[in-house]
Amino acid sequence: MIDLTHDGYLEFKTRKADFRIPYERVNAIEYGQQVSRRYAMAVIVSPVFLLSKSRKHFVTLSYADDDGRPQAMVLQVDKGHVREVLVGLEAKTGRKIEYQDPEARKAGKG
């Protein structure tokens, strides 16, 4: 679950852990229908995922961790929530969305 309701940080919750990223530490936001080549090596992908034919929607956040080191988080977002997540991230971080290609721009802006 992605929670954009906090004023100071993005919260991402999983069954096993919660992550908080302060909005001011976000350096870049990228949207596309594939994991960015820049971050693909950092992502472990299952063979089942590679065989899937449905379109996936990914938001990649680049940010600095508590020690100032660069980090990236790739989030898969449901098609029905892509625009609201992108608009929320742009508003909260003050960063413009980087689109991977014209098709991603079209899908992200609806």
WOURKA-V612041 format. One record per residue. N is the residue number from 0. PHI is phi in radians with two decimals (999 if undefined). NEAR is the number of other C-alpha atoms within 10 Angstrom. Layout:
n,phi,near
N,PHI,NEAR
N,PHI,NEAR
This chain:
n,phi,near
0,999,11
1,-1.82,13
2,-2.03,13
3,-1.83,17
4,-1.42,11
5,-1.37,11
6,-1.26,9
7,-1.75,14
8,-2.73,19
9,-1.55,21
10,-2.05,16
11,-2.14,15
12,-1.98,13
13,-2.13,9
14,-1.14,6
15,-1.83,5
16,-2.71,7
17,-2.08,10
18,-2.15,12
19,-2.21,12
20,-2.13,18
21,-1.05,19
22,-0.99,21
23,-1.21,14
24,-1.59,17
25,-1.31,23
26,-1.66,16
27,-2.74,17
28,-2.28,22
29,-2.16,19
30,-2.19,27
31,-2.97,22
32,-1.78,19
33,-2.57,15
34,-1.19,21
35,-0.93,16
36,-1.03,9
37,-1.12,8
38,-2.00,14
39,-1.03,12
40,-1.21,10
41,-1.54,12
42,-1.87,11
43,-1.61,7
44,-1.97,10
45,-1.39,8
46,-1.03,8
47,-1.11,7
48,-1.04,10
49,-1.17,8
50,-1.51,8
51,-1.16,9
52,-1.71,7
53,-1.26,7
54,-1.34,10
55,-1.89,15
56,-2.16,21
57,-2.09,21
58,-2.02,25
59,-1.89,20
60,-1.85,21
61,-1.79,18
62,-2.68,21
63,-1.79,17
64,-1.38,14
65,-1.05,10
66,-1.65,6
67,1.46,9
68,-1.41,8
69,-1.20,13
70,-2.37,14
71,-2.47,19
72,-2.28,15
73,-1.85,19
74,-1.97,16
75,-1.58,17
76,-2.01,19
77,-1.08,13
78,-0.89,13
79,-1.26,9
80,-2.06,11
81,-1.01,20
82,-1.08,16
83,-1.16,13
84,-1.16,18
85,-1.11,20
86,-1.10,14
87,-1.09,16
88,-1.14,21
89,-1.06,16
90,-1.15,12
91,-1.32,20
92,-1.63,19
93,1.33,14
94,-1.72,15
95,-1.44,14
96,-1.27,19
97,-1.68,15
98,-1.70,18
99,-1.16,16
100,-2.84,11
101,-1.04,10
102,-1.15,11
103,-1.15,19
104,-1.07,15
105,-1.10,10
106,-1.18,16
107,-1.30,22
108,-1.75,11
109,1.01,8
